[in-house]
Amino acid sequence: MRVGPDYEPPEPDVPDVWSQELAEGLEEGEADLQTWWTTLDDPVLNTLILRSTEGNRDLAMAAARVREAQARYGIATGGRWPNVDGYGSYQREQLSEDFASDPDNRVDDYYATGLEASWELDFWGRIARQIESADASFAASVETYRDVMVLLYAELAIEYINLRTQQERLRYAMANAEAQRQTLKLVEDRYRAGLVPSLDVRQAELNVATTESTIPIFRTSIAQAIHRMSILLGEPPGALRGELAAPLPIPVVPDTVLVGIPADVLRQRPDIRAAERELAAQTARIGVATAELYPAFRLPGSIGWEGIYESGTDLLTGGTLVWSLGAVFRWNIFDGGRVRNQVKVEDARTEQALAFYEKTVLEALGDFEDSIVAYAQERQRQEALVRSVEAAQASAELARTLYRTGLTDFQTVLDLERSRFRQEDSLAESEGLVTVNLVRIYRALGGGWGAPSDPEEEDAETEEPDEEPDEGEAGQ
């Protein structure tokens, strides 16, 4: 018999389809979530992801928490077995002449040795509920490990994309600064020829200096991105500088991205699975507290040998054998309501765990909806920026040609050069955001935890308790 409620997994109200219509490039289907980063076709990113699994400190801490939870499960299961203690004692004493039976031999050697055992009979399921709770907590720790893995891979990919984006923005800034220096030289030549006022020279100098002032900002962002990625890999901040300093293109998203249905998010996301297991663990704790309202039965017993040692005698003889066997019960009849209020505490905590689970589900669904909106809208923005960059580049070149022949004023050249730099910078930023938003989609789907993981975490899963597994048990 087990007192307390039997756990039933919650069934949240999840829509059949997404509220946001899937935009061009997004289609319903079975997404490639386990190694989603390979869809970006970037060998450097693939290598960094695998290296982070081995060196990341957050992942190492999560793996240690899995081992801790597994050990706690072992502690809980130990309650099903009797406690057996060995004991032994030796004492040498001298009696007074008045009490000694032999005044010439008043010194005796006393000894005692044996085993004591005590076994609690789990009539009300207190131990069983403790095991149930520890089992669910262990499964929750495995899911938390997986959630750390999901977040790690997404964060590393976003940092990598940000690095390549900043490198692209730096390339545009340096190219525009060089083009504007050439324009400055043209203006200076025309000024020396008396064709333009000195104001044109000063404006050209201002334009060059303004563009050059952005270059240190991009270089700072590049260095900081490398530092963050190095730390994510568990290495010193500058460890990846040699590998990542050389610019490479921003990873490009595939033409078609498959996403699942809302129910897939519940099945896949480790944070939801962890919250469900924590709810199961907390529900079992109600039974542990409730069992304290009932009498506890225990079977104590012992066997041993004790007596006076005499030289040449066998210590373990039948004449020195002692044993005992009995039954004990303990019932907390009055405690001022402490036990009943502890049950209420566990009930309230279970309500909190349920609310947290439901909140986690809602936030996960909202996370995905936000991601697909951002992805679709940024792709449209990127397409518009491609056209604007083409127009800005052509306009700036044409304006420079017309200025050289005296057919337009310098203000037109100045405005168009500034516009070209802004549009090219916005395009590089948008290209990075499109890819980042795709990463956020995969993160919202819970992608990544099926990849190669910490060997000790895999060992923990293979040793997972197999007694009365729950539906949400890790590894299923």
C-alpha positions in Angstrom: 0.0 0.0 0.0 1.2 3.5 -0.9 -0.3 6.5 0.8 -0.4 9.8 -1.1 -1.5 10.5 -4.7 -0.4 8.4 -7.6 1.3 10.6 -10.2 -0.5 11.2 -13.5 1.4 13.1 -16.2 -0.3 16.4 -17.0 -1.9 16.9 -20.4 -1.5 20.5 -21.4 -3.8 22.1 -24.0 -1.5 22.3 -27.0 -2.8 23.6 -30.4 -2.5 21.3 -33.4 -0.9 23.9 -35.6 1.1 27.1 -35.1 -0.8 30.3 -34.8 1.7 32.0 -37.1 1.5 30.9 -40.8 4.8 29.4 -41.8 6.5 31.7 -44.2 8.4 30.9 -47.3 11.4 28.7 -46.5 9.6 27.1 -43.5 7.7 23.8 -44.0 6.0 21.3 -41.6 7.9 18.1 -41.4 10.3 16.1 -39.3 13.1 18.5 -38.5 16.7 17.4 -38.3 17.2 18.4 -34.7 20.0 16.2 -33.4 22.7 17.8 -35.5 20.9 20.9 -36.8 24.1 23.0 -37.1 25.2 20.8 -40.1 22.4 22.4 -42.1 24.5 25.6 -42.1 27.3 23.7 -44.0 30.2 25.4 -42.0 33.0 22.9 -41.1 34.5 25.4 -38.6 31.2 25.6 -36.7 30.8 21.8 -36.8 34.2 21.4 -35.2 33.6 24.0 -32.5 30.3 22.3 -31.5 32.0 19.0 -31.0 34.8 20.6 -29.0 32.4 22.4 -26.7 30.9 19.1 -25.6 34.2 18.1 -24.2 35.3 21.3 -22.6 32.3 23.4 -21.5 32.1 24.0 -17.8 28.4 24.4 -17.6 28.0 21.0 -19.2 30.5 19.5 -16.8 28.6 20.8 -13.8 25.3 19.4 -15.3 27.0 16.0 -15.7 28.1 16.1 -12.1 24.6 16.9 -11.0 23.4 13.8 -12.9 25.8 11.6 -11.0 24.7 13.3 -7.8 21.1 12.5 -8.5 22.0 8.9 -9.4 23.7 8.5 -6.1 20.7 9.9 -4.3 18.6 7.3 -6.0 21.0 4.7 -4.6 20.5 6.1 -1.1 16.7 5.9 -1.5 16.7 2.3 -2.7 18.9 1.4 0.3 15.9 2.0 2.5 14.3 -1.3 1.2 17.0 -3.3 2.9 17.8 -4.0 6.5 20.6 -2.1 8.3 23.2 -4.5 9.6 25.9 -3.3 12.0 28.8 -5.2 13.4 30.0 -4.6 17.0 32.7 -5.8 19.2 34.1 -4.9 22.6 36.9 -6.0 25.0 37.3 -5.1 28.6 39.9 -6.1 31.2 39.0 -5.4 34.9 40.1 -6.4 38.3 37.5 -7.1 41.1 38.0 -6.3 44.7 39.0 -9.1 47.1 35.5 -8.8 48.7 33.7 -9.6 45.5 36.1 -11.9 43.7 35.3 -15.6 43.9 38.9 -16.4 43.7 41.0 -13.9 45.7 44.2 -15.1 43.8 42.6 -14.5 40.4 40.7 -11.3 40.5 41.4 -10.1 36.9 38.9 -11.0 34.1 38.8 -10.4 30.4 35.3 -9.7 29.0 34.5 -9.7 25.3 31.4 -9.3 23.2 31.0 -9.5 19.4 28.2 -10.0 16.9 25.7 -8.4 14.5 22.8 -6.1 15.0 20.1 -5.6 12.3 17.0 -3.5 11.9 14.5 -3.6 9.1 11.7 -1.2 8.5 8.5 -2.7 7.1 7.2 -0.3 4.4 3.5 -0.8 5.1 2.5 2.7 3.9 4.9 3.1 1.0 7.1 5.8 2.6 10.3 4.2 1.2 8.6 3.4 -2.1 7.6 7.0 -2.5 11.1 8.1 -1.6 12.4 5.9 -4.4 9.8 7.1 -6.8 10.8 10.7 -6.0 14.5 10.0 -6.4 13.9 8.2 -9.7 12.0 11.2 -11.1 14.6 13.6 -9.8 17.3 11.6 -11.5 15.4 11.7 -14.8 15.0 15.5 -14.3 18.7 15.9 -13.9 19.4 14.1 -17.2 16.9 16.4 -18.9 18.5 19.4 -17.4 21.9 18.2 -18.7 20.3 17.9 -22.1 18.8 21.4 -21.8 22.3 22.8 -21.0 23.5 21.1 -24.1 20.7 22.7 -26.2 21.5 26.1 -24.9 25.3 25.7 -25.2 25.1 24.7 -28.9 22.7 27.5 -29.7 24.8 30.1 -27.9 28.0 28.9 -29.5 26.4 29.0 -33.0 25.0 32.5 -32.3 28.4 33.8 -31.2 30.1 32.2 -34.3 27.5 33.9 -36.6 28.0 37.1 -34.8 31.8 36.9 -35.3 31.3 36.3 -39.1 28.8 39.1 -39.2 31.2 41.6 -37.5 33.9 40.5 -39.9 31.6 41.2 -42.8 30.7 44.6 -41.4 34.4 45.4 -40.9 35.1 44.5 -44.5 32.4 46.8 -45.7 33.6 49.6 -43.4 37.2 49.3 -44.7 36.1 49.1 -48.3 33.9 52.2 -47.9 36.7 54.1 -46.1 39.1 53.4 -48.9 36.5 54.5 -51.5 35.9 57.7 -49.5 39.6 58.4 -49.3 39.7 58.2 -53.1 36.9 60.6 -53.2 38.8 62.9 -50.8 41.8 62.9 -53.1 39.5 63.8 -56.1 38.0 66.7 -54.1 41.5 67.9 -53.1 42.6 67.8 -56.7 39.6 69.8 -57.8 40.1 72.3 -54.9 43.7 72.9 -55.9 42.5 73.5 -59.5 40.1 76.1 -58.1 37.0 74.2 -59.2 35.4 73.6 -55.8 35.4 75.4 -52.4 37.3 74.2 -49.3 34.0 73.2 -47.8 33.9 70.2 -50.1 37.3 69.1 -48.8 36.2 69.4 -45.2 33.0 67.4 -45.8 35.0 64.7 -47.6 37.4 64.6 -44.6 34.5 64.3 -42.2 33.0 61.5 -44.2 36.2 59.5 -44.2 36.8 60.0 -40.5 33.2 59.0 -39.6 33.5 55.8 -41.5 37.0 55.0 -40.0 35.6 55.6 -36.5 33.4 52.5 -36.9 36.3 50.2 -37.6 37.6 49.9 -34.0 34.0 49.1 -32.9 33.8 46.1 -35.3 37.3 44.9 -34.3 36.3 45.1 -30.6 33.2 43.0 -31.3 35.2 40.5 -33.2 37.7 40.1 -30.4 34.9 39.8 -27.8 33.1 37.1 -29.8 36.3 35.1 -30.0 36.8 35.5 -26.3 33.2 34.3 -25.5 33.5 31.3 -27.8 36.9 30.3 -26.2 35.3 30.4 -22.8 32.3 28.3 -24.0 34.9 25.7 -25.1 36.4 25.8 -21.7 39.6 27.5 -22.9 41.3 30.8 -22.1 39.7 33.8 -23.8 42.3 34.2 -26.6 42.7 30.5 -27.4 40.7 30.6 -30.6 42.2 33.8 -32.0 44.5 32.0 -34.4 41.7 29.8 -35.7 39.0 32.4 -36.1 40.7 35.7 -36.9 40.7 35.1 -40.6 37.4 36.3 -42.1 34.9 33.7 -43.5 31.5 34.2 -45.0 28.4 34.3 -42.8 26.8 30.8 -42.7 23.8 30.8 -45.1 20.5 29.2 -44.2 19.2 26.4 -46.4 16.4 27.1 -48.9 13.9 25.0 -46.9 13.7 24.5 -43.2 11.5 21.7 -41.8 9.8 22.4 -38.5 7.4 20.2 -36.6 4.0 20.7 -35.0 3.4 22.1 -31.4 3.2 18.6 -29.9 6.8 18.0 -31.1 8.0 20.8 -28.9 6.6 19.0 -25.8 8.2 15.8 -26.7 11.6 17.3 -27.7 12.4 20.2 -25.4 14.4 19.0 -22.4 13.3 21.9 -20.2 9.7 20.8 -20.5 10.7 17.2 -19.9 12.7 18.2 -16.8 9.8 20.2 -15.4 7.4 17.2 -15.9 9.9 15.0 -14.0 10.2 17.5 -11.2 6.5 17.5 -10.9 6.5 13.7 -10.6 9.2 13.9 -8.0 7.3 16.5 -6.0 4.1 14.5 -6.2 5.8 11.5 -4.6 7.0 13.7 -1.7 3.4 14.1 -0.7 3.2 10.4 0.0 6.5 10.5 1.9 5.0 13.2 4.2 1.6 11.4 4.5 3.3 8.2 5.7 4.4 10.0 8.8 0.8 10.1 9.9 0.8 6.3 10.3 2.7 4.0 12.6 6.1 2.8 11.5 7.0 -0.9 12.1 10.5 -2.1 12.5 12.0 -5.6 13.1 15.2 -5.3 15.2 17.4 -8.3 15.9 20.9 -9.3 17.0 23.2 -12.3 17.3 26.5 -12.4 19.0 28.8 -14.0 21.5 29.9 -12.6 24.9 31.5 -13.8 28.0 34.8 -14.1 30.0 37.8 -15.0 28.1 40.0 -17.7 29.4 43.2 -18.9 27.8 42.7 -21.8 25.5 38.9 -21.5 25.3 36.9 -21.1 22.1 35.3 -17.7 22.0 32.4 -18.6 19.7 30.9 -21.5 21.6 27.2 -22.2 22.1 27.5 -21.3 25.7 28.5 -17.7 24.8 25.9 -17.2 22.1 23.3 -14.5 22.6 20.6 -13.3 20.3 17.4 -11.3 20.2 14.5 -10.8 17.9 11.5 -8.5 18.3 9.1 -6.0 16.7 8.9 -2.3 17.3 6.4 0.3 16.2 6.4 4.0 16.5 3.4 6.2 16.0 3.5 10.0 16.2 0.1 10.5 18.0 0.5 14.2 18.8 3.0 16.7 17.4 1.0 19.9 17.4 0.0 19.5 13.7 3.5 19.5 12.3 3.1 16.4 10.2 -0.3 17.4 8.7 1.1 20.8 7.9 4.1 19.2 6.3 1.7 17.4 4.0 0.1 20.7 3.2 3.6 22.1 2.4 4.2 19.3 -0.1 0.7 19.8 -1.6 1.5 23.5 -2.2 4.9 22.7 -3.6 3.2 20.3 -6.0 0.8 23.0 -7.2 3.8 25.2 -7.7 5.6 22.5 -9.7 2.5 22.0 -11.9 2.2 25.8 -12.5 5.9 25.9 -13.4 5.4 23.0 -15.9 2.5 24.7 -17.5 4.4 28.0 -17.7 7.4 26.2 -19.2 5.1 24.8 -21.9 3.6 28.1 -22.7 6.9 29.9 -22.9 8.3 27.2 -25.1 5.4 27.6 -27.6 5.8 31.3 -27.5 9.6 31.0 -28.0 9.0 29.1 -31.2 6.3 31.4 -32.5 8.6 34.4 -31.9 11.4 32.7 -33.7 9.5 31.9 -36.8 8.1 35.4 -37.0 11.6 37.0 -36.6 13.0 34.5 -39.2 10.4 35.2 -41.8 10.4 39.0 -41.4 14.2 39.2 -41.4 14.4 37.2 -44.6 12.0 39.8 -46.2 14.2 42.6 -44.9 17.3 40.9 -46.2 15.8 40.7 -49.7 14.9 44.4 -49.7 18.4 45.3 -48.4 20.0 43.3 -51.3 18.1 45.5 -53.7 18.9 48.7 -51.8 22.7 47.9 -51.7 22.7 47.3 -55.5 21.0 50.6 -56.0 23.2 52.4 -53.5 26.4 51.1 -55.0 25.4 52.1 -58.5 24.2 55.5 -57.4 27.4 56.3 -55.5 29.6 55.3 -58.5 27.4 57.4 -60.9 27.4 60.4 -58.5 31.2 60.3 -58.3 31.5 60.2 -62.1 29.2 63.1 -62.5 31.0 65.1 -59.8 34.3 64.4 -61.6 32.9 66.0 -64.8 31.3 68.9 -62.9 27.7 67.8 -63.6 26.6 67.4 -59.9 27.6 69.0 -56.6 29.6 67.3 -53.8 26.6 67.1 -51.4 25.0 64.5 -53.7 28.2 62.4 -53.7 28.5 62.8 -49.9 24.9 61.7 -49.3 25.1 58.7 -51.6 28.4 57.5 -50.2 27.0 57.6 -46.7 23.8 55.8 -47.9 25.9 53.1 -49.5 27.8 52.4 -46.3 24.6 52.3 -44.2 22.9 49.9 -46.6 25.9 47.6 -46.9 26.3 47.5 -43.1 22.6 46.8 -42.7 22.7 44.0 -45.2 25.6 42.3 -43.4 23.7 42.7 -40.1 20.6 41.3 -41.7 22.4 38.3 -43.2 23.7 37.4 -39.7 20.3 37.9 -38.1 18.6 35.6 -40.6 21.0 32.8 -39.6 20.8 33.7 -35.9 17.0 33.5 -36.1 17.2 30.0 -37.7 19.4 28.9 -34.8 16.8 30.3 -32.4 14.2 28.2 -34.2 16.2 25.1 -33.6 16.8 26.1 -30.0 13.1 26.7 -29.5 12.5 23.2 -30.9 14.9 21.7 -28.3 17.4 20.6 -31.0 20.9 19.4 -30.2 20.6 17.0 -27.2 20.7 13.9 -29.3 24.3 14.7 -30.4 27.3 13.0 -28.9 27.3 13.8 -25.2 29.4 13.4 -22.1 30.4 9.7 -21.7 29.6 9.8 -18.0 26.1 11.1 -18.7 25.6 8.3 -21.1 26.7 5.8 -18.4 24.2 7.4 -16.1 21.5 6.8 -18.5 22.4 3.1 -19.0 22.4 2.6 -15.3 19.0 4.4 -14.9 16.7 2.7 -12.4 14.3 0.3 -14.1 11.7 0.0 -11.3 8.3 1.2 -12.3 9.5 3.6 -15.0 7.3 6.6 -15.7 6.3 7.9 -19.1 8.5 10.9 -18.8 11.6 8.9 -17.7 14.8 10.1 -19.3 16.2 8.1 -22.1 12.8 6.9 -23.5 
